[in-house]
Amino acid sequence: MPEEKFMRRALELAAQGESWTNPNPLVGAVLVKNNKIVGEGFHEKFGENHAEVKAIANAGEDAKGSTLFVNLEPCSHHGKTPPCTDAIIKAGIKKVVYASSDPSQGKPADILSDAGIKITGDVLKDEADSLNRRFLYFIKNNLPYITIKFASSLDGKLASKTFDSKWITNGEARIYARSLRAEHQAILVGSNTVVQDNPHLGVRSKDMKDPLRIVLDTELKSSIDSQVYRDSNVIVFTGNKAPGPKMQKFRGKNINVHVFNTEKINIEQVLQYLAEQKIISVLVEGGGEVIGSFADSGFINEVYAFYAPILVGGKESPAIFGEGVKDIKDAMRIRNPKTKKFGDNFLIYGLV
């Protein structure tokens, strides 16, 4: 169908904004006249013009009388930029076809309809909802979308008994795993990961935006000289037993240290705080205690589990901890799981 053809192009354009638009959604727009594309655009970066405005500018005079295909219902509110509904009406567009409804808006379709513009919705809705699943979840639940990522041996070990985890998976798998960081607004680890691995936690690419780094450090035991604290793009969550002098050193480096009035860090409180900061998605990279805490809390939306064909063994070798479930029937289950192969490594991933 012609509508699906042009909507697929809008989705392709939308995906190009990955990592730069947060906390805004991914949006692509295509203007069509006489069954030909006369203008295109996508939302490239938070604070910049939206996809519809860019497509209209790209089309010029051809925008008048055209049909707009956009993967998300056009915005109708004043934010960093004016409402797209105003630009659509002013351009003389005769019809708007969208895929996903935007729960963060009022009724933009009604605004356009009242202006005499024909409206068609839900074209390729499932594909569009999947593309913006993190944004849509955040808007509906006022909580960040949580993705869990870990690398394991076949017997479920995240490291050896000496906490050596470099490297369980091969280079190809690690490159793919690192690319997941760019898809999320923030990346989260525990203090053990910082102390033992001293990770960088960046995407290491000029073409992608580094996510906000989050560290759960109950007693503030990680070193301020760790790579993760190389700049102020980081939040540290800690408890009321954290040493005051060390806390002041962190804050002196312009690092946001958020202190809970409890000894232990509560995952739900962490997520509520992040939601207040408009953090819509978080990639949790481990280790075993942190992943276990998220599993126990129930706040997991998606899982990426990388496996290497090795057996580590050992009671003291770390795995995913936490309280766990009492009965197998209560275990967290990935629905419609998918797989990828990276040489002799493989990945199982999907929605919880």
Secondary structure as GFF3:
##gff-version 3
##sequence-region A 1 352
A	DSSP	alpha_helix	2	15	.	.	.	ID=ss1
A	DSSP	beta_strand	28	33	.	.	.	ID=ss2
A	DSSP	beta_strand	36	42	.	.	.	ID=ss3
A	DSSP	alpha_helix	51	59	.	.	.	ID=ss4
A	DSSP	three_ten_helix	60	63	.	.	.	ID=ss5
A	DSSP	beta_strand	67	72	.	.	.	ID=ss6
A	DSSP	alpha_helix	84	91	.	.	.	ID=ss7
A	DSSP	beta_strand	95	100	.	.	.	ID=ss8
A	DSSP	alpha_helix	108	114	.	.	.	ID=ss9
A	DSSP	beta_strand	118	120	.	.	.	ID=ss10
A	DSSP	alpha_helix	125	131	.	.	.	ID=ss11
A	DSSP	alpha_helix	133	141	.	.	.	ID=ss12
A	DSSP	beta_strand	145	152	.	.	.	ID=ss13
A	DSSP	alpha_helix	171	182	.	.	.	ID=ss14
A	DSSP	beta_strand	186	190	.	.	.	ID=ss15
A	DSSP	alpha_helix	191	197	.	.	.	ID=ss16
A	DSSP	beta_strand	212	216	.	.	.	ID=ss17
A	DSSP	three_ten_helix	227	229	.	.	.	ID=ss18
A	DSSP	beta_strand	234	238	.	.	.	ID=ss19
A	DSSP	alpha_helix	244	252	.	.	.	ID=ss20
A	DSSP	beta_strand	256	259	.	.	.	ID=ss21
A	DSSP	alpha_helix	267	276	.	.	.	ID=ss22
A	DSSP	beta_strand	281	286	.	.	.	ID=ss23
A	DSSP	alpha_helix	288	297	.	.	.	ID=ss24
A	DSSP	beta_strand	302	307	.	.	.	ID=ss25
A	DSSP	three_ten_helix	328	330	.	.	.	ID=ss26
A	DSSP	beta_strand	335	342	.	.	.	ID=ss27
A	DSSP	beta_strand	345	351	.	.	.	ID=ss28
###
